[in-house]
Amino acid sequence: QVQLVESGGGLVQPGGSLRLSCAASGRISDINAMVWYRQAPGKQRELVASIRSGGSTAYADSVKGRFTISRDNAKNTVYLQMNSLKSEDTAVYYCQIAVAGLISYWGQGTQVTVSS
């Protein structure tokens, strides 16, 4: 059984940084992409950043230049380095791993609050 465990969320002041981690446990193979989403109160879940098996990355316009996604294939872990955080980055952040066969696994979410 595959489980994704996220960590690294918390309370940070505007302009600060956080690093989120998402580690996959269990048998997992043929990973196509690892993705971070977020959902703010009253808003729809939105894609924040993705990294494909070949290493290509993509970002939402709102986080370009501030967030960086990376992965450690040996550990089946994906990271999200978040710098220059703004109040509008406040949300629950979820990781997703998409594998062959259109199968996706989701983490439980980690709260990020940006506030002074």
C-alpha positions as CSV (number, residue, x, y, z in Angstrom):
1,Q,0.0,0.0,0.0
2,V,1.4,3.4,-1.0
3,Q,1.3,6.3,1.4
4,L,2.4,9.8,1.0
5,V,3.5,11.7,4.0
6,E,3.9,15.5,3.8
7,S,5.9,17.6,6.2
8,G,7.4,21.1,6.6
9,G,4.3,23.3,6.8
10,G,3.8,25.9,9.5
11,L,3.5,29.6,10.3
12,V,5.9,32.0,8.6
13,Q,6.1,35.7,8.3
14,P,5.7,37.4,4.9
15,G,9.0,37.3,3.0
16,G,10.0,34.1,4.8
17,S,10.7,30.6,3.5
18,L,9.5,27.1,4.0
19,R,10.5,23.8,2.6
20,L,7.8,21.1,2.1
21,S,8.6,17.4,1.8
22,C,6.5,14.5,0.5
23,A,7.8,11.0,1.0
24,A,6.2,8.0,-0.6
25,S,6.3,4.7,1.2
26,G,5.3,1.3,-0.1
27,R,5.9,-0.2,-3.5
28,I,5.8,2.5,-6.1
29,S,7.2,2.5,-9.6
30,D,6.7,4.0,-13.0
31,I,6.3,7.5,-11.6
32,N,5.2,9.9,-14.3
33,A,5.0,13.1,-12.3
34,M,5.2,14.4,-8.8
35,V,3.0,17.4,-8.2
36,W,2.2,20.0,-5.5
37,Y,-1.3,21.5,-5.3
38,R,-2.8,23.9,-2.8
39,Q,-6.2,24.9,-1.6
40,A,-7.0,28.1,0.2
41,P,-10.2,28.5,2.2
42,G,-13.2,29.0,-0.1
43,K,-11.1,28.4,-3.3
44,Q,-10.6,25.5,-5.6
45,R,-7.5,23.4,-5.4
46,E,-4.9,24.7,-7.8
47,L,-1.7,23.2,-9.2
48,V,1.4,24.9,-7.8
49,A,4.3,23.0,-9.4
50,S,5.1,19.7,-11.1
51,I,8.1,17.7,-12.0
52,R,8.0,14.9,-14.6
53,S,10.0,11.7,-14.7
54,G,12.5,13.3,-17.1
55,G,13.1,16.2,-14.8
56,S,11.1,18.9,-16.5
57,T,9.3,21.3,-14.2
58,A,6.3,23.6,-14.5
59,Y,5.0,26.3,-12.2
60,A,1.8,28.3,-11.6
61,D,2.4,31.9,-12.7
62,S,1.8,33.1,-9.2
63,V,4.8,31.2,-7.8
64,K,7.3,31.4,-10.6
65,G,10.6,32.7,-9.4
66,R,9.7,32.1,-5.8
67,F,9.1,28.3,-5.5
68,T,11.3,25.5,-6.6
69,I,10.2,21.9,-7.0
70,S,12.8,19.1,-6.8
71,R,12.8,15.3,-6.3
72,D,15.0,12.6,-4.9
73,N,14.3,9.5,-6.9
74,A,16.2,7.2,-4.6
75,K,13.9,8.2,-1.7
76,N,10.7,8.7,-3.7
77,T,10.5,12.1,-2.2
78,V,9.4,15.4,-3.7
79,Y,10.3,18.8,-2.2
80,L,8.9,22.3,-2.6
81,Q,11.2,25.2,-1.6
82,M,9.1,28.3,-1.0
83,N,10.8,31.6,-0.8
84,S,9.5,35.2,-0.5
85,L,6.2,33.9,0.8
86,K,3.1,36.1,0.6
87,S,-0.1,36.1,2.6
88,E,-1.9,34.8,-0.6
89,D,0.3,31.6,-0.4
90,T,-1.6,30.6,2.7
91,A,-3.3,27.3,2.0
92,V,-3.3,23.6,2.6
93,Y,-0.6,22.1,0.4
94,Y,-1.0,18.6,-1.1
95,C,1.4,16.4,-2.9
96,Q,0.3,14.0,-5.7
97,I,2.3,11.2,-7.4
98,A,1.0,10.0,-10.7
99,V,2.1,6.7,-12.0
100,A,1.5,4.6,-15.1
101,G,-2.0,3.5,-15.6
102,L,-3.5,6.8,-14.7
103,I,-3.2,6.0,-11.0
104,S,-2.6,8.9,-8.5
105,Y,-1.7,8.9,-4.9
106,W,-2.4,11.9,-2.6
107,G,-0.9,13.1,0.6
108,Q,-3.0,14.2,3.6
109,G,-2.0,17.9,3.2
110,T,0.1,20.2,5.2
111,Q,-1.0,23.7,6.3
112,V,1.1,26.7,5.3
113,T,0.1,30.0,6.9
114,V,1.8,33.3,6.0
115,S,1.1,36.0,8.5
116,S,2.7,38.6,10.5
